[in-house]
Amino acid sequence: MAVLKVIEVLSNSDKSWEDATKKAVKHASKSVKNIRSVYIQDQSASVKNGDVTEFRVNLKITFEVD
């Protein structure tokens, strides 16, 4: 039987929500092993002078505990 744990992570990107998600997983995987899935809880963006300047994601990462 596997035991899973969920952590909440925030990330941002100047390119896209997808890029912000990929950055979060890549960074988390440096210290968190056995990542199984990612659930994007919220998406938001910063706007300046009518242009989107930053994409933000609030996501939950699920991983297996050894």
Secondary structure, DSSP 8 states (H G I E B T S, - for coil): --EEEEEEEEEEESS-HHHHHHHHHHHHTTT--SEEEEEEEEEEEEEETTEEEEEEEEEEEEEEE-
